[in-house]
Amino acid sequence: QVQLVESGGGLVQVGGSLKLSCAASAGMFRFYDMGWYRQAPGKQRQLVATITGDLSTKYADSVKGRFTISRDNAKNTLYLQMNSLKPEDTAVYYCNKFPSLPSWGQGTQVTVSS
């Protein structure tokens, strides 16, 4: 079972940047396709970005060109660099396998203030 711990969220102004991290417990991490997801208040959780084991990436249209997903397999860590943040990026951000497992971590809150 993979345990995932997200960190790096916070309060940032419009146009600012944050880098999220996700530490995975699994030694097989490097073989997993991984994703970042987010859930805004009152909305369903949505997929933000994915990265395969061989580093192929995909992004939701709403974040394309602003967010970058990456991974460090030696550290079992997934990252999400978020630039040019907008108020609509405000959400709790989660990492998980892609497709996602049923269990989720605690997430990390990102709040973009205008």
KOLZANU-214477 format. One record per residue: x, y, z of N, C-alpha, C in turn; residue in one letter; residue number from 0. Coordinates in Angstrom, 2 decimals. Example, Ala and Ser with C-alpha at 12.3 -4.5 7.8 and 13.67 -1.06 7.14 Angstrom:
KOLZANU-214477
REC      n_X      n_Y      n_Z     ca_X     ca_Y     ca_Z      c_X      c_Y      c_Z  aa    i
REC    13.19    -5.69     7.80    12.30    -4.50     7.80    13.20    -3.30     7.80   a    0
REC    12.85    -2.25     7.08    13.67    -1.06     7.14    12.90     0.03     7.87   s    1
This chain:
KOLZANU-214477
REC      n_X      n_Y      n_Z     ca_X     ca_Y     ca_Z      c_X      c_Y      c_Z  aa    i
REC     0.84    -1.19     0.00     0.00     0.00     0.00     0.88     1.24     0.00   q    0
REC     0.56     2.18    -0.87     1.34     3.40    -0.99     0.81     4.45    -0.03   v    1
REC     1.70     5.05     0.74     1.31     6.19     1.57     1.87     7.45     0.94   q    2
REC     1.04     8.49     0.90     1.40     9.73     0.21     1.21    10.90     1.15   l    3
REC     2.20    11.78     1.22     2.13    12.95     2.10     2.44    14.18     1.27   v    4
REC     1.43    15.04     1.16     1.57    16.27     0.39     2.03    17.41     1.29   e    5
REC     2.77    18.34     0.71     3.22    19.52     1.45     3.51    20.65     0.46   s    6
REC     3.71    21.84     1.01     4.12    22.96     0.18     3.04    23.98    -0.13   g    7
REC     1.83    23.71     0.31     0.76    24.67     0.05     0.90    25.91     0.91   g    8
REC     0.02    26.87     0.66     0.05    28.09     1.44    -0.80    29.16     0.82   g    9
REC    -0.65    30.37     1.35    -1.38    31.54     0.86    -0.46    32.35    -0.05   l   10
REC    -0.93    32.65    -1.24    -0.11    33.38    -2.20    -0.99    34.38    -2.94   v   11
REC    -0.41    35.46    -3.39    -1.16    36.45    -4.14    -1.29    36.03    -5.60   q   12
REC    -2.26    36.62    -6.26    -2.44    36.36    -7.69    -1.13    36.64    -8.43   v   13
REC    -0.78    35.71    -9.32     0.45    35.83   -10.07     1.65    35.21    -9.40   g   14
REC     1.49    34.77    -8.19     2.59    34.17    -7.45     2.82    32.72    -7.81   g   15
REC     3.78    32.12    -7.10     4.17    30.73    -7.38     4.25    29.92    -6.10   s   16
REC     4.03    28.65    -6.25     4.22    27.68    -5.17     4.73    26.38    -5.79   l   17
REC     5.46    25.63    -4.98     5.89    24.30    -5.42     5.42    23.28    -4.39   k   18
REC     4.58    22.37    -4.84     4.08    21.32    -3.99     4.96    20.08    -4.09   l   19
REC     5.01    19.35    -2.98     5.75    18.09    -2.95     4.85    16.98    -2.45   s   20
REC     5.15    15.77    -2.89     4.40    14.60    -2.45     5.42    13.49    -2.20   c   21
REC     5.55    13.11    -0.95     6.48    12.05    -0.58     5.73    10.72    -0.57   a   22
REC     6.26     9.76    -1.31     5.62     8.45    -1.41     6.44     7.42    -0.65   a   23
REC     5.73     6.49    -0.02     6.41     5.49     0.78     6.89     4.30    -0.04   s   24
REC     6.33     4.13    -1.23     6.54     2.90    -1.98     7.90     2.85    -2.67   a   25
REC     8.57     1.74    -2.53     9.82     1.55    -3.24     9.63     1.38    -4.73   g   26
REC     8.41     1.06    -5.14     8.11     0.86    -6.56     7.63     2.16    -7.21   m   27
REC     7.79     3.27    -6.51     7.27     4.57    -6.96     7.65     4.86    -8.39   f   28
REC     8.88     4.55    -8.75     9.37     4.97   -10.07     8.58     4.29   -11.20   r   29
REC     7.89     3.22   -10.91     7.12     2.52   -11.94     5.68     3.01   -12.05   f   30
REC     5.26     3.83   -11.08     3.87     4.26   -11.05     3.63     5.49   -11.91   y   31
REC     2.52     5.50   -12.64     2.03     6.75   -13.20     1.39     7.52   -12.05   d   32
REC     1.72     8.79   -11.95     1.25     9.60   -10.82     0.49    10.83   -11.30   m   33
REC    -0.33    11.36   -10.40    -1.09    12.55   -10.76    -1.25    13.51    -9.59   g   34
REC    -1.44    14.76    -9.92    -1.89    15.77    -8.95    -3.36    16.04    -9.23   w   35
REC    -4.11    16.14    -8.16    -5.53    16.40    -8.22    -5.85    17.58    -7.31   y   36
REC    -6.99    18.20    -7.51    -7.38    19.27    -6.60    -8.88    19.27    -6.42   r   37
REC    -9.28    19.78    -5.24   -10.70    19.89    -4.94   -10.98    21.25    -4.33   q   38
REC   -11.75    22.04    -5.03   -12.16    23.35    -4.54   -13.42    23.19    -3.71   a   39
REC   -13.69    24.15    -2.82   -14.89    24.05    -1.98   -16.15    23.90    -2.81   p   40
REC   -16.95    22.89    -2.46   -18.21    22.68    -3.15   -18.11    22.06    -4.52   g   41
REC   -16.92    21.64    -4.89   -16.73    21.07    -6.22   -16.13    19.67    -6.12   k   42
REC   -16.26    18.93    -7.20   -15.67    17.61    -7.24   -14.16    17.67    -7.44   q   43
REC   -13.49    16.65    -6.97   -12.05    16.56    -7.18   -11.77    16.42    -8.67   r   44
REC   -10.76    17.14    -9.14   -10.42    17.09   -10.56    -8.94    16.78   -10.75   q   45
REC    -8.65    16.18   -11.87    -7.27    15.86   -12.22    -6.60    17.10   -12.78   l   46
REC    -5.41    17.39   -12.28    -4.68    18.58   -12.70    -3.56    18.23   -13.69   v   47
REC    -2.78    17.21   -13.34    -1.64    16.85   -14.17    -1.24    15.41   -13.88   a   48
REC    -0.65    14.77   -14.88    -0.15    13.41   -14.70     1.26    13.29   -15.25   t   49
REC     1.98    12.31   -14.72     3.31    12.00   -15.21     3.50    10.49   -15.16   i   50
REC     3.98     9.95   -16.25     4.20     8.50   -16.30     5.57     8.14   -15.72   t   51
REC     5.81     6.86   -15.63     7.10     6.40   -15.15     8.25     6.81   -16.05   g   52
REC     7.95     6.98   -17.34     9.00     7.42   -18.27     8.92     8.91   -18.57   d   53
REC     8.28     9.67   -17.65     8.29    11.13   -17.61     7.44    11.82   -18.68   l   54
REC     6.50    11.12   -19.25     5.55    11.77   -20.14     4.50    12.50   -19.30   s   55
REC     4.18    13.73   -19.67     3.28    14.55   -18.86     2.04    14.99   -19.64   t   56
REC     0.98    15.21   -18.89    -0.25    15.78   -19.44    -0.85    16.73   -18.42   k   57
REC    -1.58    17.74   -18.93    -2.13    18.76   -18.05    -3.58    19.05   -18.40   y   58
REC    -4.33    19.44   -17.38    -5.66    19.96   -17.63    -5.52    21.29   -18.38   a   59
REC    -6.48    21.59   -19.23    -6.40    22.83   -20.00    -6.28    24.06   -19.12   d   60
REC    -6.90    24.01   -17.95    -6.94    25.17   -17.07    -5.57    25.52   -16.47   s   61
REC    -4.63    24.58   -16.50    -3.32    24.84   -15.89    -2.18    24.74   -16.90   v   62
REC    -2.50    24.37   -18.12    -1.47    24.18   -19.14    -0.68    25.48   -19.35   k   63
REC     0.64    25.35   -19.35     1.50    26.51   -19.53     1.84    27.23   -18.23   g   64
REC     1.15    26.89   -17.14     1.41    27.52   -15.85     1.96    26.54   -14.82   r   65
REC     1.51    25.29   -14.88     1.93    24.27   -13.92     2.88    23.29   -14.59   f   66
REC     3.81    22.76   -13.80     4.73    21.73   -14.28     4.81    20.60   -13.27   t   67
REC     4.50    19.41   -13.73     4.61    18.23   -12.87     5.96    17.58   -13.14   i   68
REC     6.59    17.09   -12.08     7.88    16.42   -12.22     8.01    15.39   -11.10   s   69
REC     9.05    14.60   -11.21     9.26    13.58   -10.18    10.76    13.33   -10.00   r   70
REC    11.11    12.92    -8.78    12.48    12.51    -8.48    12.37    11.08    -7.95   d   71
REC    12.63    10.12    -8.80    12.43     8.73    -8.41    13.42     8.29    -7.33   n   72
REC    14.58     8.91    -7.30    15.57     8.55    -6.27    15.06     8.95    -4.88   a   73
REC    14.22     9.97    -4.83    13.68    10.46    -3.56    12.24    10.03    -3.33   k   74
REC    11.68     9.24    -4.26    10.26     8.85    -4.17     9.36    10.07    -3.98   n   75
REC     9.61    11.11    -4.73     8.89    12.37    -4.55     8.34    12.90    -5.86   t   76
REC     7.12    13.37    -5.78     6.41    14.00    -6.89     6.31    15.49    -6.60   l   77
REC     6.41    16.30    -7.65     6.35    17.75    -7.48     5.30    18.37    -8.40   y   78
REC     4.84    19.56    -8.00     4.00    20.37    -8.87     4.44    21.82    -8.71   l   79
REC     5.08    22.34    -9.73     5.45    23.75    -9.74     4.29    24.54   -10.32   q   80
REC     3.81    25.49    -9.56     2.64    26.27    -9.98     3.05    27.73   -10.10   m   81
REC     2.94    28.26   -11.29     3.26    29.67   -11.56     2.02    30.41   -12.03   n   82
REC     2.11    31.73   -12.00     1.01    32.58   -12.47    -0.33    32.14   -11.86   s   83
REC    -0.33    31.98   -10.56    -1.50    31.45    -9.88    -2.68    32.42    -9.97   l   84
REC    -3.87    31.82   -10.05    -5.12    32.57   -10.17    -6.03    32.20    -9.00   k   85
REC    -6.99    33.06    -8.69    -7.92    32.72    -7.60    -8.62    31.38    -7.81   p   86
REC    -8.90    31.03    -9.05    -9.58    29.77    -9.32    -8.69    28.55    -9.11   e   87
REC    -7.41    28.76    -8.82    -6.54    27.65    -8.45    -6.66    27.29    -6.98   d   88
REC    -7.39    28.10    -6.23    -7.59    27.83    -4.81    -8.29    26.49    -4.62   t   89
REC    -7.66    25.60    -3.85    -8.19    24.25    -3.65    -7.27    23.51    -2.70   a   90
REC    -7.72    22.33    -2.28    -6.84    21.39    -1.62    -6.25    20.50    -2.71   v   91
REC    -4.94    20.39    -2.71    -4.23    19.63    -3.72    -3.79    18.28    -3.14   y   92
REC    -3.99    17.25    -3.94    -3.66    15.89    -3.54    -2.80    15.23    -4.62   y   93
REC    -1.96    14.33    -4.19    -1.28    13.46    -5.14    -1.83    12.04    -4.97   c   94
REC    -1.75    11.29    -6.02    -2.21     9.91    -6.00    -1.67     9.23    -7.24   n   95
REC    -1.79     7.93    -7.28    -1.48     7.24    -8.51    -2.49     7.68    -9.57   k   96
REC    -2.13     7.39   -10.84    -3.07     7.64   -11.91    -3.24     6.35   -12.69   f   97
REC    -4.45     5.84   -12.81    -5.67     6.26   -12.14    -5.54     6.19   -10.62   p   98
REC    -6.37     6.94    -9.94    -6.21     7.09    -8.50    -6.62     5.84    -7.73   s   99
REC    -5.96     5.66    -6.59    -6.35     4.66    -5.62    -7.53     5.18    -4.81   l  100
REC    -8.28     4.32    -4.16    -9.43     4.79    -3.37    -9.05     5.66    -2.17   p  101
REC    -7.87     5.43    -1.59    -7.49     6.19    -0.41    -6.68     7.42    -0.80   s  102
REC    -6.88     8.50    -0.03    -6.23     9.76    -0.31    -5.49    10.26     0.93   w  103
REC    -4.45    11.05     0.71    -3.75    11.69     1.80    -4.54    12.88     2.32   g  104
REC    -3.90    13.67     3.17    -4.60    14.81     3.77    -4.63    16.01     2.84   q  105
REC    -3.82    15.99     1.80    -3.76    17.10     0.87    -3.04    18.30     1.45   g  106
REC    -2.86    19.31     0.62    -2.24    20.55     1.05    -3.04    21.71     0.47   t  107
REC    -3.37    22.66     1.32    -4.25    23.77     0.93    -3.46    24.83     0.16   q  108
REC    -3.99    25.23    -0.98    -3.46    26.34    -1.74    -4.55    27.40    -1.82   v  109
REC    -4.21    28.60    -1.37    -5.15    29.71    -1.41    -4.52    30.86    -2.17   t  110
REC    -5.17    31.30    -3.22    -4.68    32.40    -4.04    -5.58    33.59    -3.79   v  111
REC    -5.00    34.64    -3.25    -5.79    35.82    -2.90    -5.64    36.90    -3.95   s  112
REC    -6.72    37.61    -4.16    -6.70    38.72    -5.12    -6.64    40.05    -4.39   s  113
